[in-house]
Amino acid sequence: MTDTTDQAQALAEVERDYPGWQAWQAQLAGLVYARRSMTSPPMVVRSTSNEGLREEIESAERERGLR
């Protein structure tokens, strides 16, 4: 597997584990992002790692009372 394939699989697992969230890798700077659809104001988080992204999602959900 290539790094790109590994990263795509890891982000797919984030989406599976956090329904309603869409995750993607930025083209520059090695950041990963996630957003929760249909939220106002928009919920968008970012991190330098997949594990950090999971932590940011959980934190954002706690702040909004979703967890």
mmCIF file of the N, C-alpha and C atoms, coordinates in Angstrom:
data_MODEL
# 
_entry.id   MODEL 
# 
loop_
_atom_site.group_PDB 
_atom_site.id 
_atom_site.type_symbol 
_atom_site.label_atom_id 
_atom_site.label_alt_id 
_atom_site.label_comp_id 
_atom_site.label_asym_id 
_atom_site.label_entity_id 
_atom_site.label_seq_id 
_atom_site.pdbx_PDB_ins_code 
_atom_site.Cartn_x 
_atom_site.Cartn_y 
_atom_site.Cartn_z 
_atom_site.occupancy 
_atom_site.B_iso_or_equiv 
_atom_site.pdbx_formal_charge 
_atom_site.auth_seq_id 
_atom_site.auth_comp_id 
_atom_site.auth_asym_id 
_atom_site.auth_atom_id 
_atom_site.pdbx_PDB_model_num 
ATOM 1   N N  . MET A 1 1  ? 0.841   -1.190 0.000  1.00 0.00 ? 1  MET A N  1 
ATOM 2   C CA . MET A 1 1  ? 0.000   0.000  0.000  1.00 0.00 ? 1  MET A CA 1 
ATOM 3   C C  . MET A 1 1  ? 0.882   1.248  0.000  1.00 0.00 ? 1  MET A C  1 
ATOM 4   N N  . THR A 1 2  ? 0.419   2.252  -0.655 1.00 0.00 ? 2  THR A N  1 
ATOM 5   C CA . THR A 1 2  ? 1.157   3.505  -0.674 1.00 0.00 ? 2  THR A CA 1 
ATOM 6   C C  . THR A 1 2  ? 0.705   4.383  0.487  1.00 0.00 ? 2  THR A C  1 
ATOM 7   N N  . ASP A 1 3  ? 1.496   5.408  0.743  1.00 0.00 ? 3  ASP A N  1 
ATOM 8   C CA . ASP A 1 3  ? 1.121   6.344  1.800  1.00 0.00 ? 3  ASP A CA 1 
ATOM 9   C C  . ASP A 1 3  ? -0.211  7.001  1.507  1.00 0.00 ? 3  ASP A C  1 
ATOM 10  N N  . THR A 1 4  ? -0.471  7.300  0.230  1.00 0.00 ? 4  THR A N  1 
ATOM 11  C CA . THR A 1 4  ? -1.743  7.919  -0.163 1.00 0.00 ? 4  THR A CA 1 
ATOM 12  C C  . THR A 1 4  ? -2.910  6.985  0.116  1.00 0.00 ? 4  THR A C  1 
ATOM 13  N N  . THR A 1 5  ? -2.733  5.716  -0.200 1.00 0.00 ? 5  THR A N  1 
ATOM 14  C CA . THR A 1 5  ? -3.784  4.728  0.053  1.00 0.00 ? 5  THR A CA 1 
ATOM 15  C C  . THR A 1 5  ? -3.995  4.552  1.552  1.00 0.00 ? 5  THR A C  1 
ATOM 16  N N  . ASP A 1 6  ? -2.900  4.479  2.304  1.00 0.00 ? 6  ASP A N  1 
ATOM 17  C CA . ASP A 1 6  ? -3.003  4.351  3.760  1.00 0.00 ? 6  ASP A CA 1 
ATOM 18  C C  . ASP A 1 6  ? -3.748  5.537  4.361  1.00 0.00 ? 6  ASP A C  1 
ATOM 19  N N  . GLN A 1 7  ? -3.419  6.740  3.897  1.00 0.00 ? 7  GLN A N  1 
ATOM 20  C CA . GLN A 1 7  ? -4.062  7.943  4.421  1.00 0.00 ? 7  GLN A CA 1 
ATOM 21  C C  . GLN A 1 7  ? -5.546  7.958  4.068  1.00 0.00 ? 7  GLN A C  1 
ATOM 22  N N  . ALA A 1 8  ? -5.879  7.580  2.844  1.00 0.00 ? 8  ALA A N  1 
ATOM 23  C CA . ALA A 1 8  ? -7.283  7.537  2.429  1.00 0.00 ? 8  ALA A CA 1 
ATOM 24  C C  . ALA A 1 8  ? -8.061  6.546  3.287  1.00 0.00 ? 8  ALA A C  1 
ATOM 25  N N  . GLN A 1 9  ? -7.464  5.404  3.577  1.00 0.00 ? 9  GLN A N  1 
ATOM 26  C CA . GLN A 1 9  ? -8.122  4.407  4.414  1.00 0.00 ? 9  GLN A CA 1 
ATOM 27  C C  . GLN A 1 9  ? -8.294  4.931  5.841  1.00 0.00 ? 9  GLN A C  1 
ATOM 28  N N  . ALA A 1 10 ? -7.283  5.589  6.366  1.00 0.00 ? 10 ALA A N  1 
ATOM 29  C CA . ALA A 1 10 ? -7.369  6.134  7.726  1.00 0.00 ? 10 ALA A CA 1 
ATOM 30  C C  . ALA A 1 10 ? -8.464  7.196  7.820  1.00 0.00 ? 10 ALA A C  1 
ATOM 31  N N  . LEU A 1 11 ? -8.575  8.039  6.799  1.00 0.00 ? 11 LEU A N  1 
ATOM 32  C CA . LEU A 1 11 ? -9.625  9.063  6.817  1.00 0.00 ? 11 LEU A CA 1 
ATOM 33  C C  . LEU A 1 11 ? -11.005 8.450  6.635  1.00 0.00 ? 11 LEU A C  1 
ATOM 34  N N  . ALA A 1 12 ? -11.112 7.380  5.858  1.00 0.00 ? 12 ALA A N  1 
ATOM 35  C CA . ALA A 1 12 ? -12.384 6.661  5.721  1.00 0.00 ? 12 ALA A CA 1 
ATOM 36  C C  . ALA A 1 12 ? -12.805 6.069  7.068  1.00 0.00 ? 12 ALA A C  1 
ATOM 37  N N  . GLU A 1 13 ? -11.833 5.601  7.839  1.00 0.00 ? 13 GLU A N  1 
ATOM 38  C CA . GLU A 1 13 ? -12.139 5.065  9.165  1.00 0.00 ? 13 GLU A CA 1 
ATOM 39  C C  . GLU A 1 13 ? -12.620 6.166  10.105 1.00 0.00 ? 13 GLU A C  1 
ATOM 40  N N  . VAL A 1 14 ? -12.051 7.370  9.985  1.00 0.00 ? 14 VAL A N  1 
ATOM 41  C CA . VAL A 1 14 ? -12.532 8.507  10.784 1.00 0.00 ? 14 VAL A CA 1 
ATOM 42  C C  . VAL A 1 14 ? -13.997 8.773  10.443 1.00 0.00 ? 14 VAL A C  1 
ATOM 43  N N  . GLU A 1 15 ? -14.327 8.800  9.159  1.00 0.00 ? 15 GLU A N  1 
ATOM 44  C CA . GLU A 1 15 ? -15.714 9.031  8.744  1.00 0.00 ? 15 GLU A CA 1 
ATOM 45  C C  . GLU A 1 15 ? -16.635 7.926  9.240  1.00 0.00 ? 15 GLU A C  1 
ATOM 46  N N  . ARG A 1 16 ? -16.169 6.701  9.242  1.00 0.00 ? 16 ARG A N  1 
ATOM 47  C CA . ARG A 1 16 ? -16.976 5.581  9.732  1.00 0.00 ? 16 ARG A CA 1 
ATOM 48  C C  . ARG A 1 16 ? -17.225 5.713  11.232 1.00 0.00 ? 16 ARG A C  1 
ATOM 49  N N  . ASP A 1 17 ? -16.180 6.091  11.977 1.00 0.00 ? 17 ASP A N  1 
ATOM 50  C CA . ASP A 1 17 ? -16.287 6.171  13.430 1.00 0.00 ? 17 ASP A CA 1 
ATOM 51  C C  . ASP A 1 17 ? -17.033 7.406  13.917 1.00 0.00 ? 17 ASP A C  1 
ATOM 52  N N  . TYR A 1 18 ? -17.108 8.436  13.069 1.00 0.00 ? 18 TYR A N  1 
ATOM 53  C CA . TYR A 1 18 ? -17.778 9.674  13.429 1.00 0.00 ? 18 TYR A CA 1 
ATOM 54  C C  . TYR A 1 18 ? -18.801 10.024 12.344 1.00 0.00 ? 18 TYR A C  1 
ATOM 55  N N  . PRO A 1 19 ? -19.971 9.397  12.404 1.00 0.00 ? 19 PRO A N  1 
ATOM 56  C CA . PRO A 1 19 ? -21.006 9.648  11.388 1.00 0.00 ? 19 PRO A CA 1 
ATOM 57  C C  . PRO A 1 19 ? -21.345 11.134 11.307 1.00 0.00 ? 19 PRO A C  1 
ATOM 58  N N  . GLY A 1 20 ? -21.557 11.590 10.081 1.00 0.00 ? 20 GLY A N  1 
ATOM 59  C CA . GLY A 1 20 ? -21.881 12.990 9.863  1.00 0.00 ? 20 GLY A CA 1 
ATOM 60  C C  . GLY A 1 20 ? -20.665 13.850 9.574  1.00 0.00 ? 20 GLY A C  1 
ATOM 61  N N  . TRP A 1 21 ? -19.471 13.282 9.764  1.00 0.00 ? 21 TRP A N  1 
ATOM 62  C CA . TRP A 1 21 ? -18.235 14.021 9.520  1.00 0.00 ? 21 TRP A CA 1 
ATOM 63  C C  . TRP A 1 21 ? -17.628 13.576 8.196  1.00 0.00 ? 21 TRP A C  1 
ATOM 64  N N  . GLN A 1 22 ? -17.064 14.553 7.492  1.00 0.00 ? 22 GLN A N  1 
ATOM 65  C CA . GLN A 1 22 ? -16.335 14.282 6.246  1.00 0.00 ? 22 GLN A CA 1 
ATOM 66  C C  . GLN A 1 22 ? -14.882 14.685 6.488  1.00 0.00 ? 22 GLN A C  1 
ATOM 67  N N  . ALA A 1 23 ? -13.948 13.783 6.197  1.00 0.00 ? 23 ALA A N  1 
ATOM 68  C CA . ALA A 1 23 ? -12.526 14.037 6.454  1.00 0.00 ? 23 ALA A CA 1 
ATOM 69  C C  . ALA A 1 23 ? -11.745 14.050 5.154  1.00 0.00 ? 23 ALA A C  1 
ATOM 70  N N  . TRP A 1 24 ? -10.727 14.898 5.102  1.00 0.00 ? 24 TRP A N  1 
ATOM 71  C CA . TRP A 1 24 ? -9.875  14.953 3.921  1.00 0.00 ? 24 TRP A CA 1 
ATOM 72  C C  . TRP A 1 24 ? -8.488  15.457 4.305  1.00 0.00 ? 24 TRP A C  1 
ATOM 73  N N  . GLN A 1 25 ? -7.532  15.201 3.434  1.00 0.00 ? 25 GLN A N  1 
ATOM 74  C CA . GLN A 1 25 ? -6.167  15.669 3.641  1.00 0.00 ? 25 GLN A CA 1 
ATOM 75  C C  . GLN A 1 25 ? -5.936  16.906 2.791  1.00 0.00 ? 25 GLN A C  1 
ATOM 76  N N  . ALA A 1 26 ? -5.326  17.917 3.384  1.00 0.00 ? 26 ALA A N  1 
ATOM 77  C CA . ALA A 1 26 ? -4.991  19.135 2.640  1.00 0.00 ? 26 ALA A CA 1 
ATOM 78  C C  . ALA A 1 26 ? -3.879  18.822 1.649  1.00 0.00 ? 26 ALA A C  1 
ATOM 79  N N  . GLN A 1 27 ? -3.841  19.562 0.572  1.00 0.00 ? 27 GLN A N  1 
ATOM 80  C CA . GLN A 1 27 ? -2.798  19.365 -0.430 1.00 0.00 ? 27 GLN A CA 1 
ATOM 81  C C  . GLN A 1 27 ? -1.445  19.860 0.056  1.00 0.00 ? 27 GLN A C  1 
ATOM 82  N N  . LEU A 1 28 ? -1.432  20.848 0.929  1.00 0.00 ? 28 LEU A N  1 
ATOM 83  C CA . LEU A 1 28 ? -0.198  21.422 1.437  1.00 0.00 ? 28 LEU A CA 1 
ATOM 84  C C  . LEU A 1 28 ? -0.123  21.295 2.949  1.00 0.00 ? 28 LEU A C  1 
ATOM 85  N N  . ALA A 1 29 ? 1.063   21.337 3.463  1.00 0.00 ? 29 ALA A N  1 
ATOM 86  C CA . ALA A 1 29 ? 1.328   21.425 4.903  1.00 0.00 ? 29 ALA A CA 1 
ATOM 87  C C  . ALA A 1 29 ? 1.010   20.159 5.692  1.00 0.00 ? 29 ALA A C  1 
ATOM 88  N N  . GLY A 1 30 ? 0.550   19.102 5.047  1.00 0.00 ? 30 GLY A N  1 
ATOM 89  C CA . GLY A 1 30 ? 0.333   17.841 5.750  1.00 0.00 ? 30 GLY A CA 1 
ATOM 90  C C  . GLY A 1 30 ? -0.778  17.851 6.777  1.00 0.00 ? 30 GLY A C  1 
ATOM 91  N N  . LEU A 1 31 ? -1.708  18.775 6.682  1.00 0.00 ? 31 LEU A N  1 
ATOM 92  C CA . LEU A 1 31 ? -2.817  18.823 7.625  1.00 0.00 ? 31 LEU A CA 1 
ATOM 93  C C  . LEU A 1 31 ? -3.956  17.924 7.169  1.00 0.00 ? 31 LEU A C  1 
ATOM 94  N N  . VAL A 1 32 ? -4.736  17.458 8.122  1.00 0.00 ? 32 VAL A N  1 
ATOM 95  C CA . VAL A 1 32 ? -5.974  16.742 7.830  1.00 0.00 ? 32 VAL A CA 1 
ATOM 96  C C  . VAL A 1 32 ? -7.124  17.546 8.432  1.00 0.00 ? 32 VAL A C  1 
ATOM 97  N N  . TYR A 1 33 ? -8.229  17.560 7.730  1.00 0.00 ? 33 TYR A N  1 
ATOM 98  C CA . TYR A 1 33 ? -9.400  18.340 8.117  1.00 0.00 ? 33 TYR A CA 1 
ATOM 99  C C  . TYR A 1 33 ? -10.621 17.445 8.216  1.00 0.00 ? 33 TYR A C  1 
ATOM 100 N N  . ALA A 1 34 ? -11.606 17.908 8.983  1.00 0.00 ? 34 ALA A N  1 
ATOM 101 C CA . ALA A 1 34 ? -12.914 17.250 9.010  1.00 0.00 ? 34 ALA A CA 1 
ATOM 102 C C  . ALA A 1 34 ? -13.964 18.323 9.218  1.00 0.00 ? 34 ALA A C  1 
ATOM 103 N N  . ARG A 1 35 ? -15.122 18.101 8.627  1.00 0.00 ? 35 ARG A N  1 
ATOM 104 C CA . ARG A 1 35 ? -16.250 19.003 8.845  1.00 0.00 ? 35 ARG A CA 1 
ATOM 105 C C  . ARG A 1 35 ? -17.494 18.171 9.058  1.00 0.00 ? 35 ARG A C  1 
ATOM 106 N N  . ARG A 1 36 ? -18.366 18.711 9.865  1.00 0.00 ? 36 ARG A N  1 
ATOM 107 C CA . ARG A 1 36 ? -19.656 18.060 10.097 1.00 0.00 ? 36 ARG A CA 1 
ATOM 108 C C  . ARG A 1 36 ? -20.684 18.801 9.271  1.00 0.00 ? 36 ARG A C  1 
ATOM 109 N N  . SER A 1 37 ? -21.355 18.076 8.401  1.00 0.00 ? 37 SER A N  1 
ATOM 110 C CA . SER A 1 37 ? -22.328 18.706 7.508  1.00 0.00 ? 37 SER A CA 1 
ATOM 111 C C  . SER A 1 37 ? -23.566 19.155 8.271  1.00 0.00 ? 37 SER A C  1 
ATOM 112 N N  . MET A 1 38 ? -24.212 20.151 7.682  1.00 0.00 ? 38 MET A N  1 
ATOM 113 C CA . MET A 1 38 ? -25.478 20.677 8.188  1.00 0.00 ? 38 MET A CA 1 
ATOM 114 C C  . MET A 1 38 ? -25.370 21.219 9.617  1.00 0.00 ? 38 MET A C  1 
ATOM 115 N N  . THR A 1 39 ? -24.283 21.928 9.907  1.00 0.00 ? 39 THR A N  1 
ATOM 116 C CA . THR A 1 39 ? -24.138 22.580 11.204 1.00 0.00 ? 39 THR A CA 1 
ATOM 117 C C  . THR A 1 39 ? -24.018 24.080 10.974 1.00 0.00 ? 39 THR A C  1 
ATOM 118 N N  . SER A 1 40 ? -24.558 24.833 11.903 1.00 0.00 ? 40 SER A N  1 
ATOM 119 C CA . SER A 1 40 ? -24.466 26.283 11.817 1.00 0.00 ? 40 SER A CA 1 
ATOM 120 C C  . SER A 1 40 ? -24.189 26.829 13.219 1.00 0.00 ? 40 SER A C  1 
ATOM 121 N N  . PRO A 1 41 ? -23.091 27.530 13.396 1.00 0.00 ? 41 PRO A N  1 
ATOM 122 C CA . PRO A 1 41 ? -22.042 27.765 12.415 1.00 0.00 ? 41 PRO A CA 1 
ATOM 123 C C  . PRO A 1 41 ? -21.338 26.461 12.052 1.00 0.00 ? 41 PRO A C  1 
ATOM 124 N N  . PRO A 1 42 ? -20.649 26.457 10.921 1.00 0.00 ? 42 PRO A N  1 
ATOM 125 C CA . PRO A 1 42 ? -20.001 25.220 10.458 1.00 0.00 ? 42 PRO A CA 1 
ATOM 126 C C  . PRO A 1 42 ? -18.996 24.682 11.478 1.00 0.00 ? 42 PRO A C  1 
ATOM 127 N N  . MET A 1 43 ? -19.000 23.383 11.637 1.00 0.00 ? 43 MET A N  1 
ATOM 128 C CA . MET A 1 43 ? -18.016 22.722 12.500 1.00 0.00 ? 43 MET A CA 1 
ATOM 129 C C  . MET A 1 43 ? -16.910 22.188 11.603 1.00 0.00 ? 43 MET A C  1 
ATOM 130 N N  . VAL A 1 44 ? -15.726 22.781 11.719 1.00 0.00 ? 44 VAL A N  1 
ATOM 131 C CA . VAL A 1 44 ? -14.560 22.348 10.957 1.00 0.00 ? 44 VAL A CA 1 
ATOM 132 C C  . VAL A 1 44 ? -13.402 22.251 11.932 1.00 0.00 ? 44 VAL A C  1 
ATOM 133 N N  . VAL A 1 45 ? -12.683 21.139 11.866 1.00 0.00 ? 45 VAL A N  1 
ATOM 134 C CA . VAL A 1 45 ? -11.516 20.946 12.720 1.00 0.00 ? 45 VAL A CA 1 
ATOM 135 C C  . VAL A 1 45 ? -10.336 20.525 11.855 1.00 0.00 ? 45 VAL A C  1 
ATOM 136 N N  . ARG A 1 46 ? -9.129  20.704 12.395 1.00 0.00 ? 46 ARG A N  1 
ATOM 137 C CA . ARG A 1 46 ? -7.937  20.290 11.674 1.00 0.00 ? 46 ARG A CA 1 
ATOM 138 C C  . ARG A 1 46 ? -6.881  19.807 12.649 1.00 0.00 ? 46 ARG A C  1 
ATOM 139 N N  . SER A 1 47 ? -5.943  19.030 12.107 1.00 0.00 ? 47 SER A N  1 
ATOM 140 C CA . SER A 1 47 ? -4.852  18.504 12.919 1.00 0.00 ? 47 SER A CA 1 
ATOM 141 C C  . SER A 1 47 ? -3.703  18.097 12.003 1.00 0.00 ? 47 SER A C  1 
ATOM 142 N N  . THR A 1 48 ? -2.587  17.781 12.611 1.00 0.00 ? 48 THR A N  1 
ATOM 143 C CA . THR A 1 48 ? -1.438  17.307 11.849 1.00 0.00 ? 48 THR A CA 1 
ATOM 144 C C  . THR A 1 48 ? -1.394  15.788 11.765 1.00 0.00 ? 48 THR A C  1 
ATOM 145 N N  . SER A 1 49 ? -2.325  15.118 12.470 1.00 0.00 ? 49 SER A N  1 
ATOM 146 C CA . SER A 1 49 ? -2.344  13.647 12.452 1.00 0.00 ? 49 SER A CA 1 
ATOM 147 C C  . SER A 1 49 ? -3.775  13.145 12.480 1.00 0.00 ? 49 SER A C  1 
ATOM 148 N N  . ASN A 1 50 ? -3.944  11.899 12.085 1.00 0.00 ? 50 ASN A N  1 
ATOM 149 C CA . ASN A 1 50 ? -5.281  11.287 12.118 1.00 0.00 ? 50 ASN A CA 1 
ATOM 150 C C  . ASN A 1 50 ? -5.787  11.147 13.548 1.00 0.00 ? 50 ASN A C  1 
ATOM 151 N N  . GLU A 1 51 ? -4.903  10.759 14.466 1.00 0.00 ? 51 GLU A N  1 
ATOM 152 C CA . GLU A 1 51 ? -5.306  10.615 15.871 1.00 0.00 ? 51 GLU A CA 1 
ATOM 153 C C  . GLU A 1 51 ? -5.692  11.980 16.449 1.00 0.00 ? 51 GLU A C  1 
ATOM 154 N N  . GLY A 1 52 ? -4.924  12.998 16.101 1.00 0.00 ? 52 GLY A N  1 
ATOM 155 C CA . GLY A 1 52 ? -5.256  14.349 16.551 1.00 0.00 ? 52 GLY A CA 1 
ATOM 156 C C  . GLY A 1 52 ? -6.585  14.811 15.988 1.00 0.00 ? 52 GLY A C  1 
ATOM 157 N N  . LEU A 1 53 ? -6.886  14.419 14.755 1.00 0.00 ? 53 LEU A N  1 
ATOM 158 C CA . LEU A 1 53 ? -8.163  14.782 14.138 1.00 0.00 ? 53 LEU A CA 1 
ATOM 159 C C  . LEU A 1 53 ? -9.321  14.169 14.916 1.00 0.00 ? 53 LEU A C  1 
ATOM 160 N N  . ARG A 1 54 ? -9.160  12.930 15.316 1.00 0.00 ? 54 ARG A N  1 
ATOM 161 C CA . ARG A 1 54 ? -10.193 12.278 16.132 1.00 0.00 ? 54 ARG A CA 1 
ATOM 162 C C  . ARG A 1 54 ? -10.415 13.047 17.438 1.00 0.00 ? 54 ARG A C  1 
ATOM 163 N N  . GLU A 1 55 ? -9.337  13.462 18.072 1.00 0.00 ? 55 GLU A N  1 
ATOM 164 C CA . GLU A 1 55 ? -9.442  14.218 19.323 1.00 0.00 ? 55 GLU A CA 1 
ATOM 165 C C  . GLU A 1 55 ? -10.133 15.557 19.092 1.00 0.00 ? 55 GLU A C  1 
ATOM 166 N N  . GLU A 1 56 ? -9.809  16.216 17.983 1.00 0.00 ? 56 GLU A N  1 
ATOM 167 C CA . GLU A 1 56 ? -10.446 17.496 17.661 1.00 0.00 ? 56 GLU A CA 1 
ATOM 168 C C  . GLU A 1 56 ? -11.940 17.324 17.395 1.00 0.00 ? 56 GLU A C  1 
ATOM 169 N N  . ILE A 1 57 ? -12.316 16.248 16.720 1.00 0.00 ? 57 ILE A N  1 
ATOM 170 C CA . ILE A 1 57 ? -13.739 15.981 16.465 1.00 0.00 ? 57 ILE A CA 1 
ATOM 171 C C  . ILE A 1 57 ? -14.470 15.782 17.783 1.00 0.00 ? 57 ILE A C  1 
ATOM 172 N N  . GLU A 1 58 ? -13.910 14.969 18.661 1.00 0.00 ? 58 GLU A N  1 
ATOM 173 C CA . GLU A 1 58 ? -14.556 14.714 19.952 1.00 0.00 ? 58 GLU A CA 1 
ATOM 174 C C  . GLU A 1 58 ? -14.677 15.987 20.775 1.00 0.00 ? 58 GLU A C  1 
ATOM 175 N N  . SER A 1 59 ? -13.647 16.810 20.750 1.00 0.00 ? 59 SER A N  1 
ATOM 176 C CA . SER A 1 59 ? -13.677 18.079 21.479 1.00 0.00 ? 59 SER A CA 1 
ATOM 177 C C  . SER A 1 59 ? -14.758 19.000 20.919 1.00 0.00 ? 59 SER A C  1 
ATOM 178 N N  . ALA A 1 60 ? -14.833 19.100 19.595 1.00 0.00 ? 60 ALA A N  1 
ATOM 179 C CA . ALA A 1 60 ? -15.850 19.948 18.960 1.00 0.00 ? 60 ALA A CA 1 
ATOM 180 C C  . ALA A 1 60 ? -17.258 19.460 19.294 1.00 0.00 ? 60 ALA A C  1 
ATOM 181 N N  . GLU A 1 61 ? -17.450 18.156 19.312 1.00 0.00 ? 61 GLU A N  1 
ATOM 182 C CA . GLU A 1 61 ? -18.774 17.612 19.642 1.00 0.00 ? 61 GLU A CA 1 
ATOM 183 C C  . GLU A 1 61 ? -19.126 17.883 21.102 1.00 0.00 ? 61 GLU A C  1 
ATOM 184 N N  . ARG A 1 62 ? -18.157 17.779 21.988 1.00 0.00 ? 62 ARG A N  1 
ATOM 185 C CA . ARG A 1 62 ? -18.414 18.080 23.403 1.00 0.00 ? 62 ARG A CA 1 
ATOM 186 C C  . ARG A 1 62 ? -18.795 19.549 23.573 1.00 0.00 ? 62 ARG A C  1 
ATOM 187 N N  . GLU A 1 63 ? -18.078 20.444 22.877 1.00 0.00 ? 63 GLU A N  1 
ATOM 188 C CA . GLU A 1 63 ? -18.368 21.880 22.969 1.00 0.00 ? 63 GLU A CA 1 
ATOM 189 C C  . GLU A 1 63 ? -19.788 22.202 22.511 1.00 0.00 ? 63 GLU A C  1 
ATOM 190 N N  . ARG A 1 64 ? -20.297 21.469 21.542 1.00 0.00 ? 64 ARG A N  1 
ATOM 191 C CA . ARG A 1 64 ? -21.648 21.707 21.005 1.00 0.00 ? 64 ARG A CA 1 
ATOM 192 C C  . ARG A 1 64 ? -22.707 20.849 21.696 1.00 0.00 ? 64 ARG A C  1 
ATOM 193 N N  . GLY A 1 65 ? -22.296 20.043 22.663 1.00 0.00 ? 65 GLY A N  1 
ATOM 194 C CA . GLY A 1 65 ? -23.248 19.206 23.368 1.00 0.00 ? 65 GLY A CA 1 
ATOM 195 C C  . GLY A 1 65 ? -23.726 18.015 22.565 1.00 0.00 ? 65 GLY A C  1 
ATOM 196 N N  . LEU A 1 66 ? -22.918 17.582 21.619 1.00 0.00 ? 66 LEU A N  1 
ATOM 197 C CA . LEU A 1 66 ? -23.294 16.440 20.775 1.00 0.00 ? 66 LEU A CA 1 
ATOM 198 C C  . LEU A 1 66 ? -22.739 15.123 21.297 1.00 0.00 ? 66 LEU A C  1 
ATOM 199 N N  . ARG A 1 67 ? -21.959 15.168 22.322 1.00 0.00 ? 67 ARG A N  1 
ATOM 200 C CA . ARG A 1 67 ? -21.309 13.966 22.844 1.00 0.00 ? 67 ARG A CA 1 
ATOM 201 C C  . ARG A 1 67 ? -21.535 13.871 24.325 1.00 0.00 ? 67 ARG A C  1 
# 
